[in-house]
Amino acid sequence: MHFLPKFEEIKYSVKEVQSYWKLRELNISYKSDYIQRIKERIIQNNPIEENQIRLASASIEKQMEKPKDYARRIAEIFEQE
């Protein structure tokens, strides 16, 4: 048997995130302090750069989206809300 010292905290987090995304699919607003803190952390940790222009002459590898770019797009979505 494995012991998870923060099981209740993990369970609460999963429940909050699941509720948020399920209600968002139905276009229902869901306000939660936990979700708001997550959004703020994502926005703070992934600053959005104004000039994200990609040149056609750049190599394909450079044009492909990097993991950090994905996090920035999520931050942009949260800032629009």
Summary of the structure (lengths in Angstrom):
residues: 81
radius of gyration: 17.3
end to end distance: 42.4
largest distance: 56.2
contacts: 144
relative contact order: 0.11
helix: 62%
strand: 0%
